[in-house]
Amino acid sequence: MTDPPTEAASNDRWPPEAEDPRVDRPGIVASLLRYRIIVVTATLLGALAGYGIAQLLPVRYQGEATMVLADPGGPSILGGGTSLSSSDRQVYLAKQVDMMTSRVVLERALKLIGSPQPLRDARETLGVEQSADMASISIVATGSTPQSAAALANAVGTAYERVTEERASEQASRGIASLEKLRGRLQARLDASPKPPDGRLSFRQQQLAGQIADLQQREQDIAVQAEMYASGVEQFERAEPPETPSQPRPKLAAALGALLGLLVAGAWAWRSAAYNPRAEGRGDPARVLGAPLLGEVPRLRAREVPTDTAVSSTPVPDPAAADACHFVVASLEHELAGVGGKSIAMTSVGPGDGKTWTALKIANAALQENRRILLIDADVRMRHLSEVFGVVEVAADGNGQGPPTSNGQPPTADEYICRLVSTDSGMVLPVEASRADPLHPAGSYHAVDVRHAVRSIGELFDLVLIDTPAVLVSSNALSVADQADGVVLVVSHRVPLSHLRDVRERLAFVKTPLIGYVYLRPRGLGARTLWERITRGMGGGAGIRKVATDPEQRA
């Protein structure tokens, strides 16, 4: 006959979700907030680097002259002309830009200002561009002084005007000379034709005379056009000496350096956050641990935690923190009812996670609900629970929980009761320091046997909280956890999820189920914490598992 099937362990009832890197990967804002100190430092260093580099650059000034050219589709020097399209005008302006940076214009410009600067260097200090609306051309010159920058820009514009004017004049002269030759031939033909007896011109002679008059008029028009539109420049706005240098610009360089530092640090923070995800919200550990959230309580500030003096009770929490602790007590009783027990091993991921103070706050809340509470200090190396209440020695020679008495027999219930310390948070069973080495408690490399203490006096209490060593620090944590009815993990804000996976893998070696975790939220409201509270208020739940209320649903 086979044994009837037993109820599944709690860890099986809450299977962890499949690990998906996209789920654990935080957003860019969360990544920046996590590594905000590094991001801010990188941004400031980038700003300082940009400012310092700017100070090393030589001082440069820029002078800008503007030149408005005549419409190339207007009246030309040789007459005629039609309106150009935008594409043709763009090509025309591009040719004029190339002409302004040509050898002929630059040599004339350098000669005007008497500069011995090489042609190549002068071309590098110039920037000639057409405007976006194709209405003008800007000439930007860079120099070591405001006067030299403005002088070079103006010299280039003046040289362009003179070169184009000379070319237009030459073109007009050639045109007039050609017209004069044609007019001379027509005049010779007119003079050679016979004159009528009446002195009146024949029809052919009238045609020749009209052509000669037209040629004369065109010669006059060319001369006038050459005088008015020879350079093709309608307006030349000369450059003024600049008041401020264009280089260096320390403020701009600092801003660009800060932006570059922010981008680099942001990319690094996002990549680091993706490779090392942390518990940014109260629901993140549930996906890894496969255990429900029992509640979230605020983490005690450093000034609220006594360090040098013993206390008789835990710090008085604010009303919101007290309500959170009472909620944890209700969740613990609910989970313990499912596994059938009353002892809980309170453990954490690593040292400094607030495990002992969380246990004290939970005990204090349970005591206010008229529960009989027993606190057992099983963290034999740290002994925080014993040191909090100023317990240095106990009535027995060994640890307060399990070593045999002087007669070689395990302690009796009465002897355990004699070792208890009464506090406002309940009865505390402490750890004794070794008399040979007060810095290390007796038997610190051996797990504390709390099972015997629970069996002896556990019936006198409604809830037994065992302060267990951190899972990833002490090898005794699993041995102590194996002696309890359930394990509760205290999870700090932003604990690495990889550490929670290590805890889950280690707790899989003990038969005691992980019945849930308590999330220690920071005192300040972060962006994600605030968003979770808003979504919970709207019924979103922020991805937190709901605890089953029906015992059948817990199986």
GIDAJO-V587475 format. One record per run of one state. SS is the DSSP state (a for helix, b for strand, c for the rest). FROM is the first residue (numbers start at 1). TO is the last residue. Records with the same first field share a line. If there is no record, write none. Layout:
SS->FROM-TO ; FROM-TO
This chain:
c->1-9 ; 14-20 ; 25-27 ; 35-35 ; 57-59 ; 70-85 ; 101-102 ; 114-118 ; 125-125 ; 131-136 ; 144-145 ; 193-202 ; 230-232 ; 238-246 ; 248-249 ; 276-277 ; 279-283 ; 290-292 ; 299-301 ; 305-318 ; 340-342 ; 349-354 ; 369-372 ; 378-383 ; 389-412 ; 424-425 ; 430-432 ; 434-440 ; 442-450 ; 461-462 ; 468-475 ; 482-485 ; 493-495 ; 508-513 ; 522-526 ; 538-540 ; 544-550 ; 555-555
a->10-13 ; 21-24 ; 28-34 ; 36-56 ; 86-100 ; 103-113 ; 119-124 ; 146-192 ; 203-229 ; 250-275 ; 284-289 ; 302-304 ; 319-339 ; 355-368 ; 384-388 ; 413-419 ; 451-460 ; 476-481 ; 497-507 ; 527-537 ; 541-543 ; 551-554
b->60-69 ; 126-130 ; 137-143 ; 233-237 ; 247-247 ; 278-278 ; 293-298 ; 343-348 ; 373-377 ; 420-423 ; 426-429 ; 433-433 ; 441-441 ; 463-467 ; 486-492 ; 496-496 ; 514-521
